[in-house]
């Protein structure tokens, strides 16, 4: 079976844990979009792994790991991750494959990202300053793009970088009053990257069709969340790629119909990082309680996440556009201790009730959540091993989410570890 795991909210839903668990019965794990702005966390026993570019399945020995064509690869981050796993006894030798068509994030992209955000002042988008947006912009613009395949001819790459930096430096100096960047330093870094990564580079679309043709099970891993999708999220407060499952076919060259199952991951509350609309946000003591108890700080940036009640309108929308079959609900244990819980089942927009998410932020700004109140629980859920062992209030809460979203819950997270997962 080929499976896709995708986030249903604004990212940080817990996809890394779900991919790691499903990786036990998968032979290939594919990262199909995004860049080092993603942060996936896997906890095994007392060990914590934070990954930004490598698929979360990399933690499992023997699983083939593919970084597909729509991922923008930051070579320095990727090499650090490979080395970090090696130091912890996890080797990626002969099992990591990087698309030759994946575009490359270099230092001037990060510089451009920073300068652009600073220039926007109060209107800034809230990017991670990882150079993701500028790299995708170069991809679309074509003329100044660098791909992994360019590392195979360092002489030609050096000439291309000289041309690119001549253009970028004019922008940095003229538009932002910044110092020009040293092209020789960028070229030297690329020589180091090439030595490490070229042996892993290949046509990953051919590879994926080969392994699928052989009947191997493939797990496709999304980055960020569906509401950060460039076309279907809360634009402009989104990422620069198609982070919903709609990005899978173009992201890796595998048609959507070749995926047998789509699993949507969501927290039992809602979070987002950076600017942008957030109808169920709790800017109060309850929001702070969730933030502290759920350790809601960005894996990539360390920024505190904004927290709010579970938004069924958001989740149901992502399920519809993503062809999601079942749900994985994470962080149920975080809500322990809250006397009354709220679930958003619909929005009121200009006096009309709607259950379909308005991705246009002008309409979304008018949305007022329509809540249902459910009882909370005080029981410690961290040792729960079955749905039946959960307190009645927690079972009711999960069942109501199933009803609002319209899909069955398959997995429930009651803690960060692999073992703290209930299969429903």
TASUL-V451570 format. One line per field, one symbol per residue. ss: DSSP state (2 for helix, 1 for strand, 0 for the rest). A space follows every 10 residues. Layout:
BEGIN
ss: ???
END
This chain:
BEGIN
ss: 0011111000 0000222222 2222200111 1001000001 1111001111 1000022220 0001111000 1111222222 2222222000 0000011110 0011102222 2222222222 2220000000 0222222222 2000001222 2202222222 2222222222 2222220000 0022222222 2222222222 1102222222 2220000111 1000022200 0000000000 0000222222 2200022200 1111111001 1100000000 1000222222 2220001000 0001011101 1222222222 2200011111 0222200001 1111111110 0111000000 2222000111 1111100000 0000002220 0222222222 2222200111 1110001000 1110
END
